[in-house]
Structures are given as structure tokens and as C-alpha cells.
Amino acid sequence: MDSLDLPSFLADFGALSDPRIARHRRYALLEVLLLCVSAGVSGYQEWQAIVDFGHTKLAWLRQYLPFRHGIPSHDTVNRVLRLLDPRAFERCLLQWSSRTLTLPSGTHVCLDGKRLRRSATASEQQTPHADGGRSAVHLLHAWCDAAGLCLGQYRTDTGSGEVGSAPLLLELLELLDVRGCVVSGDAGFTTPACAQALQQAGADYLLALKANQPTLLAATVAAFAACPTAPEPAPVEKPRHGRRETRTARVLPVTALDLPDASRAAWPAGQAVVEVCATRTPLRSGKGNTETRYYLTSLAAAPAQLAQLVRRHWTIENRLHWVLDVVMGEDQSRKRAGRAAANYAVIRKFALNFLRALPEPMSLQRRQNHCALSDEYRHQCLGF
């Protein structure tokens, strides 16, 4: 064992505090986590399936850690994941991302929330908390589309939503050094506190303007309605999903808005507002439908570039959230005990990042199948 080097993520896991009573520990924390991540990249998500994978691949696992007592039971794996501190575990993911990825100036980082729909039963979610009910786990994700990696996860407090949790997520993102990056987010992040925190971190921002900022939104709509400037077209993409979409954009400085002094003083200086008009035209009917969206940004860029950033923000839905739900079964997962839902979500992010890093031009499902079948391919996937 001394002659083998553990992978980089195990070095981060080694800093985790084991929540179990010392005299009752039969299986090391690192062994449990290595088992879960190895099974995760191989497509095994349920506790019993993880244990079955471990029994089958015990000899392979012993190349990296002793596993002196063999593979723990599914109850032990469940107990470790439901007791582990989720904040410390989330920090492991952030530390791994910061060590393996350097974000050059101009990198686009997307922030968005996701609810683990079945992390609480329907009855629990419909019952008031005072009467014993509880909410489903809500997570915030940081995604870098250029690298195809989830940079971080942060579990929000019950009922806080994105607004209350965004500043805390940004504290964790300091590990990633987002200086010079462009951070985009939905309307939940459009608050003076979030804008100021992003600027203090050295990042530019592009935040959606919606009804949660009624004064700023109304002033923005009125300013663009009175502006004679012609919109600038964004690059046209090839028709997809049976429709063609074209976008145009305009930009105005915040100083052009008719805002009360108190509202203007609440926001950091040096901002602009963006109007993006997207027209979707079904190829069969030819009848288009136009939707107009508004954004607040600190980035000094051409309207077409800002429209492209708006478009790329939704890769966090298409390439992260959709994959987690459809390929890795996150939305159907019934891990509910203790902190298991949030902690196993971190395992999924590690597994997804390792699978994305493989160079082969094949689907994620095929990569999982290869990891399940080939010890050598799984070794390559985990970067050992």
C-alpha cells in the first residue's frame, strides 16, 4: 500500500472528519468513499448495488486501499453518507476543482439551483414544518461549460432559495479563484448583495432581471421602449428540434434608467442593462413567437456577445441538470435519511466530472458501461 499513490481526490477526502464513534469503526472512511465513487462512475447508484459492485471488484479496490475487512454492508454505506458533514464534503469537491482546473480570464461560470425532488416524500413536502413536514433538498451548482465540469455544489438552508444562499456559495467559490471570470445566474441572484460579492471576488456578472426587482425591471423596460437604437443580431444557429431561433440584443448603461436615488445607490457602479429578444419559428408552420428578456451586467461587451452568454447560461440545465436526472437518476433517487441525499449528490458530481474528462467520443452511458466492465478503463477514468 505504501508504494501506491492515492488519487488526488482521496487527498481531499482524507481531511474529512469521520462522524462515527472511533471504537465502532470497522471500515475506514476513505474506503467507503472510494467504493462509492468507483461504483458511481460505473453506473451503480443504489446502496445494495454499490455493495455488490464492491464484492465483485474487491481485488481491484485493494490496489488502492487495504479493505482489510472486505466491503461494508449497504447499511454501513448508508450510515456514513447520512452522517457525513455536507459542508466539508462540498468543500472537497471545490478543492478538487480548484486543483485540477485553472479558470482563465473570461471563463463563463454558470450558477443555478436544483431540487432533489424525491429527497423527501410527497406527504412530508405537503406538511407544514411545524407539524413534522420537511422540504426536499435544494442545491446550488456552479458549472463551467468550457471545461464540462461541475465546479461546486452548495446545499441551501430550508426555504432560503437561491437569494439567501448565493453569497455563501460565492464564499466557497473563492477556492476556485473566479477573478476575471463572467458569472451568470437567474433572477434569484439579482440582488445588490450578490452583485457586490461578485465584484469583490473580481468577477463580472450577468444576472436575469425579473419581478423580484420590480423597480429596476420597470425602469429597464421603459428605457428600452424609449430607445431608438436598432438591436444587434446575435450569431444564427442551425435549426434544431424542428425550429429556428434568432436573437437580437441591445445594451444601455444603468445611468440611462429613470431610477430613484435610493434604488440607484443600492447597486454597485459601472453597470449596464441588456435586452435580448428571441424569436422561435417552427419550421413546419413558419409562425414565430418572440420573447423578450432583460439582464443586469457589469461586463463591458458588445450586445451580440452578451446574447451569446445568455444563451450559454442554459448549458447548466442541458449538460448538468438534465444529465444528472436522466443519465444518473438523481431525480428518482429516494435517498432521504439524514444528510444522505446532499452527500451522495457530491458523489455524483465527482463521478460526472471524471466521466466527462475521458477523451473518447462516446456517450456518458457507454462510458459508465465501460467502467463497469473494464478495470483498466475505470482506472483511467478515476485518474489513478
N, C-alpha and C positions, 0 to 999 in steps of 0.2 A: 504493500500500500504506500509506503514512503517513497517508492520510486515513481509513482504515478502523480501527475499534476491534475488537480480538480479543475473543472471548467470555471470560467470567470464568474458565472452567476452563483456558484457554490461558495465563492469567497464572500459574496454579499450575504448569502443565506447564513453563513457562519456567524455573522454579527447578530442574528435574531436571538431573542431570549426565549428559551423553551418554557411554555406555560405549565408544563406538567410537574408534579412533585418528583424530586430527584430520585427518591428511593423506589419509585414505581416505574421509572423509565427503563424499558427493555429495548426499545428501538430508538436509535438516535434521530434527532430532528432532521439532520441532513439526509439521512436515508429515506425518511418519509417523503421529503420534498423532492429528492431526486427521482424516487419512484413515481410521484405524481406528474412531474414534468415529462419524464420519459414516456409514461403512458399517454399523456396529453398529446404529444407530437405524433403518437401512433394511433390517435383517434379514439382512445378509451377515456370516457368521462365519468362513468358511474363508479361508486366505491368498489363494488364487487368486481367489476371489470378491471379496475386498476390493480386489485389484488391478484386476479387471475393472470394478468399480464406479468406481474412481478414473479409469480411462481414459475411461469414459463421461461422468463428471461433472467432468472436469478444468477446464473453463471455470468451473464453479460454484465449485470449490475455490479457484481463483485469485482469487476475490473477497476471500479472507481471508488467504491466504499465497501467496508468489510461485510456488512449484513450478517454479522455473526449468528444472530438468532433467526435468520431467514426473513421472510416477508411478513409484515404486521397484518393483523386481521382488518377487515373493512371497518369494523367498529373503532379500531385504533386510529386508522387514517382519518376517519370522520371526526374523532375526538380532537386530534391535533389541529385540523383545519378549522374547527369551530371555536377553539380556544386561542389560537394564534392572534397576536395583536395586528389588526389590519393596517394601522398606520405604519408600523415598522415594516410590514410586508410590502406595502405600496412603495415605501422608500427604497426597498431593494430593487424594484423594477426601475425606478427613476435613476438610481445609482448605476445600474447595469446599462441603461440607455445612455447616460452621460459618458460612460467609459467607452462604449462601443461606437458612438456616433458623435461626430462633430458637426454642429449646425452652422454652415457658412452664412455670411451676411445675405439677407434677402430670402432666407428659407421661410416657407409658409407653414405655420403650425396652426392646426385647427382645434378648437375646444368645443365640446358638445356633451350633453348629458344623455344617459341611457338608464332605463329602469329594468331591473331583473324581474320580469313580470310574475314569475311563479316562485319567487323567494319568500312570499307569504301567501297563504291560502286566500281564495276569494272572500271567504267569510271573515277572515282576520282583517282584510283590507276594507271591508264594508262596515266593520265595527269600530265605534269611536275608541281612541286610545285609552280614555278614562275607563272604558268597560272591558279592557283586555285586548283590544284590537291592535294591529300594527301595520305599518306601511311596507310595501315592497322596497327592496334595497335600490337606492338611486346612486349611480356612479357618474363621475365626470371623467372624460377621457381627453388626452392630448395626443394628436395624431399628426405625423409628418408624412404627407403623401409622396414627396420626392424620394424618401427612403423606404416607404411602405411599412413603417413601423409605428406601433403604439408607444409613445414616449412615456406615458404615465397614466395612472388611474388614481382617483380620489373618491372615497365614499363620503357622500354628503350626510349631514345630520337630517334626521327625520323632519320632513316638512320644510326644510330650508330652501330646497330647489337650487337652481344654478346661481341665483343672485347672492345668497349668503355664503356659498362655498367657493366661488371663483377666486376671491383674494387668498384663501387658504391654499387652493391649488397652485396659484402663482408663487406662493412661498416655496412649495415643493419644486416648481419648475426652475427655481434659481439653481438647482443642481445641474440643469441642462444648459445653462448659460444661453438665454434667448436674446442676448444683445444683438441688435441688427436684424432680428427676425421680424416677420409680419405675422401677428396673431389674429385670427378671425374667430368670431363667436356669434351665437344667436342673441336675441334680444335680452335674454337673462343676464348677459354680461354687460349690457349697455347701461352702466351706472358710472357716476363720477369716480367712485372708489376704484372700480376695476380699471377705468381708463388711466387714472393716476398711477395705480400699481404697475400697469404695463409699461408706462413711460419711465417709471423709476427703475424698472428692470432693464431698460434700454431697448425695448421692442416697440415697433409700430403696431397699430391695431386697426382692424376693420370690423365694426360691430353693427349688427342689424338694428334699425330703428323701427320700433313698433309701439303699440298702445301703452306699454309700461312707462314710456317717456312722452306723455301727450303734448306737453308744451313744445318740446323740441321737434316732435314729429309734425305738429300742425304748422310750425314756423317753416319747416323744411318743405312741406308740400306747397305752402303759399309762395315761397321764394322761387321754387322751380316753375310753378304755374305762371309767375310774372316774368320769368327769364326768357328772353328771345333767342338765346343761344341754341343752335341746332345740335341735336345729340350726335355723338360719335359712335359709329358702328363698331362692335366687337368682332373678332375673327369668327367666321361662319364655320360651324362644324358639319360633318357629314350627317345626313338624315339617319336617325336611329329610332327604333321602336315604332316604326310606321309614322313618324312625324319629323318635321323640320323645325328647328328652333333658331331664331335670330334674336340678337340682343343689341341694344344701344345704351349708351351711358352719358351722363352729364355730371359735372362737378362744380360745386360752388363753395367758396370759403364760408366758414361759420359767421364771419363778420357781416356777411350779406343777409343774415337772417334777422328778422324782427323779433328779438327776444327781450324779456325783462332783464334788468341788470342782475338781479339775484340768480336767475337761471344761467345767464352767461358766465357769471363768476364761479359757478359750481364746477364748470368743466375746465380741464387744462387748456392752455392756449395752443395755437398752431394747428387747428383742426379744419376739416372740410366735410361737407355732406355730399353723398353720391346718390344719384337716381339711376336705377337700372330698369329698363323696360324689356321684358322678354316676351316674344310672340311665338306661340306654338301653333304650327299649322299641320293638321293631319294630312298625309299625302293623298288619302282617298277622297276626302270631302273638299279639301282646299280652303276651308273656312278657319281663319286664325283666331286665336284668343290671346289677348295681351294682358300681362300682369306687371304692375309697377311696384318696385321695392326700393326702400331707402336705407342708407347706411351712413354711419359716422366713422371717419377715419383720421388718423394722424399722418398718413402716408402721402407724400408729395409725388403723385404719379399721374400718368395720362388716363383719361376716362376708360379707354379700351383695356388698359392693364388692370384697372380696378374691377372692371366687369369680369375679366378672367379670374381674378382672385375670388370674387363672389361665386363664380361657377365652381372653382376648385374646392371651395369650402365643403361642398357636399360630398367630397370623396370620403369624408369621415363616416358618412352614412352608408355609402356604397361599398367601400373597401374595408371598413372596420365593423360597423354595427351589423350590416347585412351578413357578413361572413361569420361573425360570432354567433348569430342566430341560426343561420341556415346550415353552415358547414360544421360548426362546433356545438350546436344545440343549446346555446345559452338561454334562449327564451323559454325553452321547455324544461330546463333544469329545475328539479324540486329540492335542491339543497337549501334547507331552511333553518337547521339547528344552529343556534349561536351565531358565530361570525363566518360560518362555512361558505355562504353564498358570496360574500365580498372577497374572502381569501381565495376561493377557487377561481374567481374571476381573474385574479392576478396570475394564477397558474395558466389560464387560457391565454392571457396576453403574452406570457413568456413563450408558450407553445406556438402561438401565431407568429411572433417575431422570428423564432428560429425557422419555422417553415417558410416564411417569406424570404429569408436570407438565402435560401438554396437557389443555385443558378439555373436548374433545369426548367425548361419551358413546359411545365405541366400544371394541372390544377392542384389546389390545396388538398382536395380529397385524395388524389393519386399520390401526392407526397406523403400524406398520412398512411396510406396503404403501404407504400414502400418502407416507411419507418416501422410499421408493424411486422413486415415480412423480413426485412434485412437488418441485421445487427450493424453491418458496416455503414449502411445508409443512415441509420439512426445516430450512429457515432458522428458522422459527418454533419448531420442536421444540428446536433447539440453543440458542435464546435469543440469537441473534446481534443 
